[in-house]
Amino acid sequence: MIFKTSPIFYPLAILFIFLASCRDLVTSNFPDFEPVPVVHCILVEGDPLELRLSWAAALDTTRLKFIENAQIRLLVNGEYVETLAHLQKGWYVSSHTVVSSVRYQCEIVIPGCGTIIASDSLPAVIVPEHVQYIPVAGRDEEGLPYPALRFTFANNPNERRYYEAVIWEIHQEFDSNWTDNSPQVPYYIDPETNEMIDLFTGEVLGIYTPPTFLDVRYSIQYGPVTDPVLQGEGLPIHVFSNELIQGNEYTITLNFTNGSFSSSGGGEWIASSYPTLLELRSVSYDYYRYAKQKYLYEINFEPEFGRSNPAFSLYSNIDKGYGIFAGYSAILSDTLNQK
């Protein structure tokens, strides 16, 4: 007798095998992972050089293991300057203040790992001009307005340059270190002397110390990308090069949002305004690559529902290790307020 197999038999059989194979608890036994040194150092002009060392580890590692026994020699333009001092938790610091237009190199010697080389140089700062706050630069898909900063900067088409623009808002926050010295009896405050005076006896109880507030800076979210140079970078962040800029200067528009809106007298909605600063960073090529890859790496951990994101590794410029040794020089604009 000859039996014929139905055309749907094989798909059903495969599905059955797949479902049966998923009945057991899946466990992950990661193989032994050979540790590799990881260097993290962001060079900032005007700050001391600080570097952190740790070991790269397997995916199931819950805590970083820091490297505490390294010897790190700092060279500036090829000349030895000093050996970095070790603090704790993998931190090594230099007494040297970072400047632009010189080349920094760290020779990192870790027992059993040989010598790791990390090097980079910072470009000179570019000063933004004609910085302008625009209360309503456009509207998003929900019709809500977003503001923007617009500024002009010099450009040399024959020199490749890289930038990161950071927009800061200044919020006044209560100083948690303020001590309330108010007495426990009814009193009033003399407006001329600031003395606290007992309401019934007239006795001076002390000098009133008013609460203090601190100016705290917060970087704010990117808005829709409408500037051609930013669009050419392919990412919704304010990290860009001058590759597409042809003239001797360029005026760029940076849209942003703080997620807060207000309306006056039933008028149109505008983004709530705080004192605002522009920080224009002139970054090295390695920092430029790292910042863009870091954005892709971070959004990979927040995939949209029902959609998986591709995996991205972090950019590294460390010889015989992982990590980043790069940085920037920067300048802050004057404080900008909504008018």
Secondary structure, 3 states (H helix, E strand, C coil): CCCCCCCCHHHHHHHHHHHHHCCCCCCCCCCCCCCEEEEEEEEECCCEEEEEEEEECCCCCCCCEECCCCEEEEEECCEEEEECEECCCCEEEEEEECCCCCEEEEEEEECCCEEEEEEEECCCCCCCEEEEEEEEEEECCCCCEEEEEEEEEECCCCCCCEEEEEEEEEEEEECCCCCCCCCCCCEEECCCCCEEEECCCCCEEEECCCCCEEEEEEECEECCCCCHHHHHHCCCCCEEECCCCCCCEEEEEEEEECCCEECCCCCCCEECCCCEEEEEEEECHHHHHHHHHHHHHHHCCCCCCCCCCCCCCCCCCCECCEEEEEEEEEEECCCECCC
